[in-house]
């Protein structure tokens, strides 16, 4: 048996389970090696923090909203 489960904003959702203070804030998860955005919350997607882009390009844009 093979199963494929697609979870929308999985890493961001799981982080909020363990840290409820993140609820309602834009949130991205970065890859270990190269700092690429691999997951983002709906709030981050609305700000234009796209998947697959390196964090060094997005950080100045994101800091305007902190």
Predicted model as a PDB file, atoms N, CA, C, CB and O in Angstrom, pLDDT in the B-factor column:
MODEL        1                                                                  
ATOM      1  N   UNK A   1       0.851  -1.168   0.000  1.00 84.00           N  
ATOM      2  CA  UNK A   1       0.000   0.000   0.000  1.00 84.00           C  
ATOM      3  C   UNK A   1       0.899   1.234   0.000  1.00 84.00           C  
ATOM      4  CB  UNK A   1      -0.969  -0.004   1.224  1.00 84.00           C  
ATOM      5  O   UNK A   1       1.920   1.276   0.687  1.00 84.00           O  
ATOM      6  N   UNK A   2       0.511   2.213  -0.764  1.00 83.00           N  
ATOM      7  CA  UNK A   2       1.241   3.460  -0.868  1.00 83.00           C  
ATOM      8  C   UNK A   2       0.260   4.592  -0.636  1.00 83.00           C  
ATOM      9  CB  UNK A   2       1.949   3.596  -2.248  1.00 83.00           C  
ATOM     10  O   UNK A   2      -0.840   4.590  -1.189  1.00 83.00           O  
ATOM     11  N   UNK A   3       0.652   5.555   0.176  1.00 77.00           N  
ATOM     12  CA  UNK A   3      -0.218   6.697   0.445  1.00 77.00           C  
ATOM     13  C   UNK A   3       0.566   7.983   0.245  1.00 77.00           C  
ATOM     14  CB  UNK A   3      -0.800   6.628   1.880  1.00 77.00           C  
ATOM     15  O   UNK A   3       1.740   8.074   0.604  1.00 77.00           O  
ATOM     16  N   UNK A   4      -0.085   8.953  -0.319  1.00 73.00           N  
ATOM     17  CA  UNK A   4       0.501  10.278  -0.490  1.00 73.00           C  
ATOM     18  C   UNK A   4      -0.428  11.269   0.194  1.00 73.00           C  
ATOM     19  CB  UNK A   4       0.708  10.635  -2.014  1.00 73.00           C  
ATOM     20  O   UNK A   4      -1.612  11.363  -0.132  1.00 73.00           O  
ATOM     21  N   UNK A   5       0.126  12.004   1.144  1.00 72.00           N  
ATOM     22  CA  UNK A   5      -0.673  12.987   1.874  1.00 72.00           C  
ATOM     23  C   UNK A   5      -0.087  14.361   1.594  1.00 72.00           C  
ATOM     24  CB  UNK A   5      -0.699  12.684   3.415  1.00 72.00           C  
ATOM     25  O   UNK A   5       1.095  14.598   1.842  1.00 72.00           O  
ATOM     26  N   UNK A   6      -0.900  15.254   1.085  1.00 66.00           N  
ATOM     27  CA  UNK A   6      -0.475  16.619   0.807  1.00 66.00           C  
ATOM     28  C   UNK A   6      -1.058  17.521   1.884  1.00 66.00           C  
ATOM     29  CB  UNK A   6      -0.921  17.080  -0.621  1.00 66.00           C  
ATOM     30  O   UNK A   6      -2.276  17.629   2.028  1.00 66.00           O  
ATOM     31  N   UNK A   7      -0.187  18.157   2.628  1.00 73.00           N  
ATOM     32  CA  UNK A   7      -0.622  19.002   3.734  1.00 73.00           C  
ATOM     33  C   UNK A   7      -0.258  20.441   3.395  1.00 73.00           C  
ATOM     34  CB  UNK A   7       0.029  18.556   5.089  1.00 73.00           C  
ATOM     35  O   UNK A   7       0.904  20.742   3.122  1.00 73.00           O  
ATOM     36  N   UNK A   8      -1.228  21.315   3.410  1.00 71.00           N  
ATOM     37  CA  UNK A   8      -1.009  22.720   3.107  1.00 71.00           C  
ATOM     38  C   UNK A   8      -0.311  23.400   4.283  1.00 71.00           C  
ATOM     39  CB  UNK A   8      -2.345  23.423   2.784  1.00 71.00           C  
ATOM     40  O   UNK A   8      -0.812  23.364   5.407  1.00 71.00           O  
ATOM     41  N   UNK A   9       0.837  24.017   4.030  1.00 77.00           N  
ATOM     42  CA  UNK A   9       1.604  24.748   5.050  1.00 77.00           C  
ATOM     43  C   UNK A   9       1.975  23.860   6.232  1.00 77.00           C  
ATOM     44  CB  UNK A   9       0.807  25.951   5.546  1.00 77.00           C  
ATOM     45  O   UNK A   9       1.862  24.283   7.383  1.00 77.00           O  
ATOM     46  N   UNK A  10       2.410  22.650   5.965  1.00 80.00           N  
ATOM     47  CA  UNK A  10       2.632  21.651   7.006  1.00 80.00           C  
ATOM     48  C   UNK A  10       3.630  22.103   8.072  1.00 80.00           C  
ATOM     49  CB  UNK A  10       3.112  20.372   6.383  1.00 80.00           C  
ATOM     50  O   UNK A  10       3.300  22.106   9.258  1.00 80.00           O  
ATOM     51  N   UNK A  11       4.832  22.481   7.672  1.00 81.00           N  
ATOM     52  CA  UNK A  11       5.837  22.836   8.673  1.00 81.00           C  
ATOM     53  C   UNK A  11       5.393  24.034   9.500  1.00 81.00           C  
ATOM     54  CB  UNK A  11       7.175  23.132   8.001  1.00 81.00           C  
ATOM     55  O   UNK A  11       5.595  24.056  10.714  1.00 81.00           O  
ATOM     56  N   UNK A  12       4.803  25.012   8.870  1.00 82.00           N  
ATOM     57  CA  UNK A  12       4.322  26.179   9.601  1.00 82.00           C  
ATOM     58  C   UNK A  12       3.225  25.776  10.589  1.00 82.00           C  
ATOM     59  CB  UNK A  12       3.798  27.250   8.624  1.00 82.00           C  
ATOM     60  O   UNK A  12       3.207  26.253  11.724  1.00 82.00           O  
ATOM     61  N   UNK A  13       2.327  24.915  10.167  1.00 83.00           N  
ATOM     62  CA  UNK A  13       1.256  24.463  11.054  1.00 83.00           C  
ATOM     63  C   UNK A  13       1.802  23.687  12.239  1.00 83.00           C  
ATOM     64  CB  UNK A  13       0.264  23.605  10.288  1.00 83.00           C  
ATOM     65  O   UNK A  13       1.332  23.856  13.364  1.00 83.00           O  
ATOM     66  N   UNK A  14       2.801  22.829  11.993  1.00 84.00           N  
ATOM     67  CA  UNK A  14       3.375  22.038  13.081  1.00 84.00           C  
ATOM     68  C   UNK A  14       4.137  22.912  14.069  1.00 84.00           C  
ATOM     69  CB  UNK A  14       4.299  20.963  12.521  1.00 84.00           C  
ATOM     70  O   UNK A  14       4.118  22.642  15.270  1.00 84.00           O  
ATOM     71  N   UNK A  15       4.802  23.949  13.587  1.00 86.00           N  
ATOM     72  CA  UNK A  15       5.496  24.865  14.503  1.00 86.00           C  
ATOM     73  C   UNK A  15       4.503  25.548  15.425  1.00 86.00           C  
ATOM     74  CB  UNK A  15       6.299  25.919  13.718  1.00 86.00           C  
ATOM     75  O   UNK A  15       4.787  25.765  16.603  1.00 86.00           O  
ATOM     76  N   UNK A  16       3.344  25.884  14.892  1.00 86.00           N  
ATOM     77  CA  UNK A  16       2.326  26.548  15.715  1.00 86.00           C  
ATOM     78  C   UNK A  16       1.751  25.619  16.774  1.00 86.00           C  
ATOM     79  CB  UNK A  16       1.204  27.074  14.837  1.00 86.00           C  
ATOM     80  O   UNK A  16       1.298  26.084  17.820  1.00 86.00           O  
ATOM     81  N   UNK A  17       1.763  24.329  16.525  1.00 88.00           N  
ATOM     82  CA  UNK A  17       1.294  23.382  17.539  1.00 88.00           C  
ATOM     83  C   UNK A  17       2.190  23.457  18.771  1.00 88.00           C  
ATOM     84  CB  UNK A  17       1.267  21.937  16.975  1.00 88.00           C  
ATOM     85  O   UNK A  17       1.705  23.420  19.901  1.00 88.00           O  
ATOM     86  N   UNK A  18       3.498  23.563  18.548  1.00 91.00           N  
ATOM     87  CA  UNK A  18       4.449  23.571  19.654  1.00 91.00           C  
ATOM     88  C   UNK A  18       4.723  24.966  20.193  1.00 91.00           C  
ATOM     89  CB  UNK A  18       5.737  22.945  19.218  1.00 91.00           C  
ATOM     90  O   UNK A  18       5.257  25.099  21.294  1.00 91.00           O  
ATOM     91  N   UNK A  19       4.373  26.002  19.453  1.00 91.00           N  
ATOM     92  CA  UNK A  19       4.577  27.375  19.907  1.00 91.00           C  
ATOM     93  C   UNK A  19       3.354  28.207  19.525  1.00 91.00           C  
ATOM     94  CB  UNK A  19       5.881  27.982  19.295  1.00 91.00           C  
ATOM     95  O   UNK A  19       3.358  28.864  18.484  1.00 91.00           O  
ATOM     96  N   UNK A  20       2.310  28.188  20.353  1.00 90.00           N  
ATOM     97  CA  UNK A  20       1.063  28.883  20.030  1.00 90.00           C  
ATOM     98  C   UNK A  20       1.220  30.397  19.873  1.00 90.00           C  
ATOM     99  CB  UNK A  20       0.048  28.602  21.096  1.00 90.00           C  
ATOM    100  O   UNK A  20       0.342  31.036  19.292  1.00 90.00           O  
ATOM    101  N   UNK A  21       2.308  30.990  20.370  1.00 91.00           N  
ATOM    102  CA  UNK A  21       2.522  32.427  20.206  1.00 91.00           C  
ATOM    103  C   UNK A  21       2.697  32.815  18.738  1.00 91.00           C  
ATOM    104  CB  UNK A  21       3.740  32.867  21.004  1.00 91.00           C  
ATOM    105  O   UNK A  21       2.588  33.991  18.392  1.00 91.00           O  
ATOM    106  N   UNK A  22       2.966  31.842  17.880  1.00 88.00           N  
ATOM    107  CA  UNK A  22       3.150  32.104  16.460  1.00 88.00           C  
ATOM    108  C   UNK A  22       1.838  32.203  15.692  1.00 88.00           C  
ATOM    109  CB  UNK A  22       3.999  31.031  15.858  1.00 88.00           C  
ATOM    110  O   UNK A  22       1.835  32.545  14.509  1.00 88.00           O  
ATOM    111  N   UNK A  23       0.740  31.911  16.347  1.00 88.00           N  
ATOM    112  CA  UNK A  23      -0.566  31.949  15.693  1.00 88.00           C  
ATOM    113  C   UNK A  23      -0.852  33.354  15.166  1.00 88.00           C  
ATOM    114  CB  UNK A  23      -1.677  31.503  16.668  1.00 88.00           C  
ATOM    115  O   UNK A  23      -0.729  34.337  15.898  1.00 88.00           O  
ATOM    116  N   UNK A  24      -1.235  33.440  13.893  1.00 86.00           N  
ATOM    117  CA  UNK A  24      -1.565  34.720  13.293  1.00 86.00           C  
ATOM    118  C   UNK A  24      -0.382  35.489  12.729  1.00 86.00           C  
ATOM    119  CB  UNK A  24      -2.241  35.553  14.287  1.00 86.00           C  
ATOM    120  O   UNK A  24      -0.568  36.540  12.116  1.00 86.00           O  
ATOM    121  N   UNK A  25       0.832  34.984  12.924  1.00 87.00           N  
ATOM    122  CA  UNK A  25       2.034  35.646  12.404  1.00 87.00           C  
ATOM    123  C   UNK A  25       2.487  34.939  11.133  1.00 87.00           C  
ATOM    124  CB  UNK A  25       3.176  35.652  13.466  1.00 87.00           C  
ATOM    125  O   UNK A  25       2.254  33.743  10.957  1.00 87.00           O  
ATOM    126  N   UNK A  26       3.136  35.691  10.254  1.00 85.00           N  
ATOM    127  CA  UNK A  26       3.678  35.056   9.051  1.00 85.00           C  
ATOM    128  C   UNK A  26       4.861  34.193   9.459  1.00 85.00           C  
ATOM    129  CB  UNK A  26       4.102  36.119   7.982  1.00 85.00           C  
ATOM    130  O   UNK A  26       5.669  34.586  10.300  1.00 85.00           O  
ATOM    131  N   UNK A  27       4.954  33.025   8.861  1.00 87.00           N  
ATOM    132  CA  UNK A  27       5.934  32.042   9.292  1.00 87.00           C  
ATOM    133  C   UNK A  27       6.450  31.283   8.081  1.00 87.00           C  
ATOM    134  CB  UNK A  27       5.328  31.074  10.330  1.00 87.00           C  
ATOM    135  O   UNK A  27       5.669  30.830   7.244  1.00 87.00           O  
ATOM    136  N   UNK A  28       7.789  31.143   7.989  1.00 85.00           N  
ATOM    137  CA  UNK A  28       8.393  30.337   6.936  1.00 85.00           C  
ATOM    138  C   UNK A  28       9.337  29.325   7.568  1.00 85.00           C  
ATOM    139  CB  UNK A  28       9.144  31.229   5.908  1.00 85.00           C  
ATOM    140  O   UNK A  28       9.887  29.560   8.644  1.00 85.00           O  
ATOM    141  N   UNK A  29       9.516  28.210   6.896  1.00 85.00           N  
ATOM    142  CA  UNK A  29      10.495  27.194   7.295  1.00 85.00           C  
ATOM    143  C   UNK A  29      11.575  27.175   6.220  1.00 85.00           C  
ATOM    144  CB  UNK A  29       9.826  25.763   7.474  1.00 85.00           C  
ATOM    145  O   UNK A  29      11.283  27.193   5.025  1.00 85.00           O  
ATOM    146  N   UNK A  30      12.839  27.138   6.674  1.00 87.00           N  
ATOM    147  CA  UNK A  30      13.972  27.172   5.750  1.00 87.00           C  
ATOM    148  C   UNK A  30      14.642  25.811   5.692  1.00 87.00           C  
ATOM    149  CB  UNK A  30      14.986  28.248   6.168  1.00 87.00           C  
ATOM    150  O   UNK A  30      14.597  25.045   6.654  1.00 87.00           O  
ATOM    151  N   UNK A  31      15.263  25.517   4.560  1.00 87.00           N  
ATOM    152  CA  UNK A  31      16.026  24.275   4.422  1.00 87.00           C  
ATOM    153  C   UNK A  31      17.313  24.390   5.231  1.00 87.00           C  
ATOM    154  CB  UNK A  31      16.340  23.971   2.925  1.00 87.00           C  
ATOM    155  O   UNK A  31      17.776  25.492   5.524  1.00 87.00           O  
ATOM    156  N   UNK A  32      17.879  23.253   5.587  1.00 85.00           N  
ATOM    157  CA  UNK A  32      19.081  23.239   6.425  1.00 85.00           C  
ATOM    158  C   UNK A  32      20.314  23.773   5.720  1.00 85.00           C  
ATOM    159  CB  UNK A  32      19.352  21.848   6.898  1.00 85.00           C  
ATOM    160  O   UNK A  32      21.056  24.568   6.296  1.00 85.00           O  
ATOM    161  N   UNK A  33      20.543  23.356   4.502  1.00 82.00           N  
ATOM    162  CA  UNK A  33      21.815  23.643   3.847  1.00 82.00           C  
ATOM    163  C   UNK A  33      21.898  25.013   3.210  1.00 82.00           C  
ATOM    164  CB  UNK A  33      22.076  22.624   2.818  1.00 82.00           C  
ATOM    165  O   UNK A  33      22.905  25.704   3.357  1.00 82.00           O  
ATOM    166  N   UNK A  34      20.862  25.413   2.510  1.00 85.00           N  
ATOM    167  CA  UNK A  34      20.991  26.628   1.714  1.00 85.00           C  
ATOM    168  C   UNK A  34      20.045  27.756   2.085  1.00 85.00           C  
ATOM    169  CB  UNK A  34      20.790  26.297   0.306  1.00 85.00           C  
ATOM    170  O   UNK A  34      20.064  28.800   1.434  1.00 85.00           O  
ATOM    171  N   UNK A  35      19.222  27.586   3.102  1.00 89.00           N  
ATOM    172  CA  UNK A  35      18.345  28.657   3.546  1.00 89.00           C  
ATOM    173  C   UNK A  35      17.230  29.003   2.581  1.00 89.00           C  
ATOM    174  CB  UNK A  35      19.141  29.859   3.801  1.00 89.00           C  
ATOM    175  O   UNK A  35      16.784  30.149   2.521  1.00 89.00           O  
ATOM    176  N   UNK A  36      16.781  28.019   1.829  1.00 90.00           N  
ATOM    177  CA  UNK A  36      15.670  28.235   0.906  1.00 90.00           C  
ATOM    178  C   UNK A  36      14.350  28.041   1.661  1.00 90.00           C  
ATOM    179  CB  UNK A  36      15.762  27.262  -0.319  1.00 90.00           C  
ATOM    180  O   UNK A  36      14.254  27.200   2.555  1.00 90.00           O  
ATOM    181  N   UNK A  37      13.355  28.816   1.296  1.00 88.00           N  
ATOM    182  CA  UNK A  37      12.036  28.676   1.903  1.00 88.00           C  
ATOM    183  C   UNK A  37      11.401  27.404   1.372  1.00 88.00           C  
ATOM    184  CB  UNK A  37      11.136  29.918   1.609  1.00 88.00           C  
ATOM    185  O   UNK A  37      11.182  27.267   0.169  1.00 88.00           O  
ATOM    186  N   UNK A  38      11.104  26.465   2.280  1.00 85.00           N  
ATOM    187  CA  UNK A  38      10.496  25.195   1.880  1.00 85.00           C  
ATOM    188  C   UNK A  38       9.033  25.088   2.300  1.00 85.00           C  
ATOM    189  CB  UNK A  38      11.278  24.042   2.472  1.00 85.00           C  
ATOM    190  O   UNK A  38       8.308  24.223   1.807  1.00 85.00           O  
ATOM    191  N   UNK A  39       8.598  25.952   3.198  1.00 84.00           N  
ATOM    192  CA  UNK A  39       7.197  25.971   3.615  1.00 84.00           C  
ATOM    193  C   UNK A  39       6.882  27.356   4.151  1.00 84.00           C  
ATOM    194  CB  UNK A  39       6.901  24.871   4.690  1.00 84.00           C  
ATOM    195  O   UNK A  39       7.745  28.019   4.728  1.00 84.00           O  
ATOM    196  N   UNK A  40       5.653  27.788   3.960  1.00 86.00           N  
ATOM    197  CA  UNK A  40       5.250  29.084   4.488  1.00 86.00           C  
ATOM    198  C   UNK A  40       3.778  29.057   4.859  1.00 86.00           C  
ATOM    199  CB  UNK A  40       5.529  30.200   3.470  1.00 86.00           C  
ATOM    200  O   UNK A  40       2.982  28.318   4.281  1.00 86.00           O  
ATOM    201  N   UNK A  41       3.442  29.879   5.833  1.00 87.00           N  
ATOM    202  CA  UNK A  41       2.050  29.971   6.273  1.00 87.00           C  
ATOM    203  C   UNK A  41       1.258  30.799   5.271  1.00 87.00           C  
ATOM    204  CB  UNK A  41       1.953  30.592   7.694  1.00 87.00           C  
ATOM    205  O   UNK A  41       1.829  31.443   4.392  1.00 87.00           O  
ATOM    206  N   UNK A  42      -0.034  30.775   5.409  1.00 87.00           N  
ATOM    207  CA  UNK A  42      -0.895  31.564   4.518  1.00 87.00           C  
ATOM    208  C   UNK A  42      -0.584  33.050   4.652  1.00 87.00           C  
ATOM    209  CB  UNK A  42      -2.385  31.303   4.829  1.00 87.00           C  
ATOM    210  O   UNK A  42      -0.644  33.788   3.669  1.00 87.00           O  
ATOM    211  N   UNK A  43      -0.247  33.496   5.877  1.00 87.00           N  
ATOM    212  CA  UNK A  43       0.095  34.906   6.093  1.00 87.00           C  
ATOM    213  C   UNK A  43       1.367  35.290   5.339  1.00 87.00           C  
ATOM    214  CB  UNK A  43       0.271  35.189   7.593  1.00 87.00           C  
ATOM    215  O   UNK A  43       1.450  36.376   4.765  1.00 87.00           O  
ATOM    216  N   UNK A  44       2.352  34.398   5.341  1.00 86.00           N  
ATOM    217  CA  UNK A  44       3.605  34.658   4.625  1.00 86.00           C  
ATOM    218  C   UNK A  44       3.379  34.645   3.117  1.00 86.00           C  
ATOM    219  CB  UNK A  44       4.673  33.617   5.009  1.00 86.00           C  
ATOM    220  O   UNK A  44       3.959  35.455   2.393  1.00 86.00           O  
ATOM    221  N   UNK A  45       2.553  33.743   2.650  1.00 85.00           N  
ATOM    222  CA  UNK A  45       2.253  33.692   1.217  1.00 85.00           C  
ATOM    223  C   UNK A  45       1.565  34.978   0.774  1.00 85.00           C  
ATOM    224  CB  UNK A  45       1.366  32.472   0.889  1.00 85.00           C  
ATOM    225  O   UNK A  45       1.819  35.469  -0.326  1.00 85.00           O  
ATOM    226  N   UNK A  46       0.697  35.526   1.622  1.00 87.00           N  
ATOM    227  CA  UNK A  46       0.010  36.779   1.291  1.00 87.00           C  
ATOM    228  C   UNK A  46       0.984  37.948   1.205  1.00 87.00           C  
ATOM    229  CB  UNK A  46      -1.069  37.080   2.330  1.00 87.00           C  
ATOM    230  O   UNK A  46       0.731  38.912   0.482  1.00 87.00           O  
ATOM    231  N   UNK A  47       2.106  37.871   1.941  1.00 83.00           N  
ATOM    232  CA  UNK A  47       3.124  38.919   1.895  1.00 83.00           C  
ATOM    233  C   UNK A  47       4.075  38.755   0.721  1.00 83.00           C  
ATOM    234  CB  UNK A  47       3.910  38.932   3.182  1.00 83.00           C  
ATOM    235  O   UNK A  47       4.902  39.631   0.469  1.00 83.00           O  
ATOM    236  N   UNK A  48       3.969  37.655   0.005  1.00 81.00           N  
ATOM    237  CA  UNK A  48       4.838  37.420  -1.139  1.00 81.00           C  
ATOM    238  C   UNK A  48       6.118  36.678  -0.805  1.00 81.00           C  
ATOM    239  CB  UNK A  48       5.180  38.711  -1.768  1.00 81.00           C  
ATOM    240  O   UNK A  48       7.065  36.702  -1.591  1.00 81.00           O  
ATOM    241  N   UNK A  49       6.167  36.016   0.349  1.00 81.00           N  
ATOM    242  CA  UNK A  49       7.345  35.228   0.734  1.00 81.00           C  
ATOM    243  C   UNK A  49       7.206  33.859   0.078  1.00 81.00           C  
ATOM    244  CB  UNK A  49       7.480  35.101   2.311  1.00 81.00           C  
ATOM    245  O   UNK A  49       6.656  32.928   0.667  1.00 81.00           O  
ATOM    246  N   UNK A  50       7.706  33.749  -1.132  1.00 77.00           N  
ATOM    247  CA  UNK A  50       7.469  32.598  -1.992  1.00 77.00           C  
ATOM    248  C   UNK A  50       8.329  31.390  -1.635  1.00 77.00           C  
ATOM    249  CB  UNK A  50       7.713  32.979  -3.419  1.00 77.00           C  
ATOM    250  O   UNK A  50       9.429  31.534  -1.100  1.00 77.00           O  
ATOM    251  N   UNK A  51       7.824  30.219  -1.932  1.00 84.00           N  
ATOM    252  CA  UNK A  51       8.570  28.975  -1.763  1.00 84.00           C  
ATOM    253  C   UNK A  51       9.695  28.915  -2.787  1.00 84.00           C  
ATOM    254  CB  UNK A  51       7.637  27.745  -1.902  1.00 84.00           C  
ATOM    255  O   UNK A  51       9.560  29.408  -3.906  1.00 84.00           O  
ATOM    256  N   UNK A  52      10.797  28.310  -2.392  1.00 87.00           N  
ATOM    257  CA  UNK A  52      11.907  28.096  -3.299  1.00 87.00           C  
ATOM    258  C   UNK A  52      12.834  29.284  -3.469  1.00 87.00           C  
ATOM    259  CB  UNK A  52      11.386  27.713  -4.606  1.00 87.00           C  
ATOM    260  O   UNK A  52      13.791  29.208  -4.239  1.00 87.00           O  
ATOM    261  N   UNK A  53      12.581  30.360  -2.783  1.00 88.00           N  
ATOM    262  CA  UNK A  53      13.469  31.523  -2.864  1.00 88.00           C  
ATOM    263  C   UNK A  53      14.384  31.543  -1.653  1.00 88.00           C  
ATOM    264  CB  UNK A  53      12.656  32.842  -2.955  1.00 88.00           C  
ATOM    265  O   UNK A  53      13.966  31.129  -0.571  1.00 88.00           O  
ATOM    266  N   UNK A  54      15.609  32.005  -1.795  1.00 90.00           N  
ATOM    267  CA  UNK A  54      16.526  32.047  -0.660  1.00 90.00           C  
ATOM    268  C   UNK A  54      16.138  33.154   0.320  1.00 90.00           C  
ATOM    269  CB  UNK A  54      17.965  32.253  -1.146  1.00 90.00           C  
ATOM    270  O   UNK A  54      15.656  34.218  -0.069  1.00 90.00           O  
ATOM    271  N   UNK A  55      16.362  32.870   1.587  1.00 87.00           N  
ATOM    272  CA  UNK A  55      15.968  33.800   2.633  1.00 87.00           C  
ATOM    273  C   UNK A  55      16.680  35.144   2.520  1.00 87.00           C  
ATOM    274  CB  UNK A  55      16.239  33.194   3.983  1.00 87.00           C  
ATOM    275  O   UNK A  55      16.087  36.174   2.837  1.00 87.00           O  
ATOM    276  N   UNK A  56      17.949  35.160   2.071  1.00 89.00           N  
ATOM    277  CA  UNK A  56      18.654  36.437   1.994  1.00 89.00           C  
ATOM    278  C   UNK A  56      17.958  37.410   1.040  1.00 89.00           C  
ATOM    279  CB  UNK A  56      20.097  36.213   1.548  1.00 89.00           C  
ATOM    280  O   UNK A  56      18.093  38.623   1.203  1.00 89.00           O  
ATOM    281  N   UNK A  57      17.229  36.913   0.063  1.00 88.00           N  
ATOM    282  CA  UNK A  57      16.468  37.786  -0.824  1.00 88.00           C  
ATOM    283  C   UNK A  57      15.166  38.264  -0.179  1.00 88.00           C  
ATOM    284  CB  UNK A  57      16.165  37.065  -2.127  1.00 88.00           C  
ATOM    285  O   UNK A  57      14.702  39.371  -0.456  1.00 88.00           O  
ATOM    286  N   UNK A  58      14.588  37.442   0.667  1.00 83.00           N  
ATOM    287  CA  UNK A  58      13.283  37.754   1.251  1.00 83.00           C  
ATOM    288  C   UNK A  58      13.367  38.499   2.577  1.00 83.00           C  
ATOM    289  CB  UNK A  58      12.510  36.492   1.448  1.00 83.00           C  
ATOM    290  O   UNK A  58      12.413  39.174   2.965  1.00 83.00           O  
ATOM    291  N   UNK A  59      14.480  38.389   3.271  1.00 82.00           N  
ATOM    292  CA  UNK A  59      14.588  38.973   4.604  1.00 82.00           C  
ATOM    293  C   UNK A  59      14.286  40.471   4.647  1.00 82.00           C  
ATOM    294  CB  UNK A  59      15.962  38.732   5.141  1.00 82.00           C  
ATOM    295  O   UNK A  59      13.513  40.895   5.506  1.00 82.00           O  
ATOM    296  N   UNK A  60      14.858  41.294   3.759  1.00 84.00           N  
ATOM    297  CA  UNK A  60      14.515  42.731   3.820  1.00 84.00           C  
ATOM    298  C   UNK A  60      13.020  42.983   3.645  1.00 84.00           C  
ATOM    299  CB  UNK A  60      15.283  43.499   2.747  1.00 84.00           C  
ATOM    300  O   UNK A  60      12.460  43.866   4.294  1.00 84.00           O  
ATOM    301  N   UNK A  61      12.378  42.221   2.783  1.00 77.00           N  
ATOM    302  CA  UNK A  61      10.949  42.361   2.566  1.00 77.00           C  
ATOM    303  C   UNK A  61      10.181  41.945   3.822  1.00 77.00           C  
ATOM    304  CB  UNK A  61      10.502  41.523   1.355  1.00 77.00           C  
ATOM    305  O   UNK A  61       9.214  42.602   4.208  1.00 77.00           O  
ATOM    306  N   UNK A  62      10.605  40.869   4.450  1.00 72.00           N  
ATOM    307  CA  UNK A  62       9.902  40.362   5.635  1.00 72.00           C  
ATOM    308  C   UNK A  62      10.087  41.267   6.837  1.00 72.00           C  
ATOM    309  CB  UNK A  62      10.385  38.964   5.975  1.00 72.00           C  
ATOM    310  O   UNK A  62       9.172  41.393   7.652  1.00 72.00           O  
ATOM    311  N   UNK A  63      11.249  41.905   6.973  1.00 75.00           N  
ATOM    312  CA  UNK A  63      11.513  42.748   8.143  1.00 75.00           C  
ATOM    313  C   UNK A  63      10.588  43.962   8.206  1.00 75.00           C  
ATOM    314  CB  UNK A  63      12.961  43.211   8.134  1.00 75.00           C  
ATOM    315  O   UNK A  63      10.387  44.531   9.278  1.00 75.00           O  
ATOM    316  N   UNK A  64      10.028  44.359   7.073  1.00 74.00           N  
ATOM    317  CA  UNK A  64       9.084  45.495   7.098  1.00 74.00           C  
ATOM    318  C   UNK A  64       7.837  45.164   7.885  1.00 74.00           C  
ATOM    319  CB  UNK A  64       8.695  45.903   5.680  1.00 74.00           C  
ATOM    320  O   UNK A  64       7.148  46.070   8.353  1.00 74.00           O  
ATOM    321  N   UNK A  65       7.526  43.871   8.045  1.00 64.00           N  
ATOM    322  CA  UNK A  65       6.285  43.457   8.694  1.00 64.00           C  
ATOM    323  C   UNK A  65       6.496  42.966  10.117  1.00 64.00           C  
ATOM    324  CB  UNK A  65       5.624  42.379   7.887  1.00 64.00           C  
ATOM    325  O   UNK A  65       5.536  42.555  10.768  1.00 64.00           O  
ATOM    326  N   UNK A  66       7.733  42.997  10.619  1.00 62.00           N  
ATOM    327  CA  UNK A  66       7.969  42.492  11.975  1.00 62.00           C  
ATOM    328  C   UNK A  66       7.659  43.523  12.982  1.00 62.00           C  
ATOM    329  CB  UNK A  66       9.381  42.032  12.151  1.00 62.00           C  
ATOM    330  O   UNK A  66       7.798  43.277  14.180  1.00 62.00           O  
TER     331      UNK A  66                                                      
ENDMDL                                                                          
END                                                                             
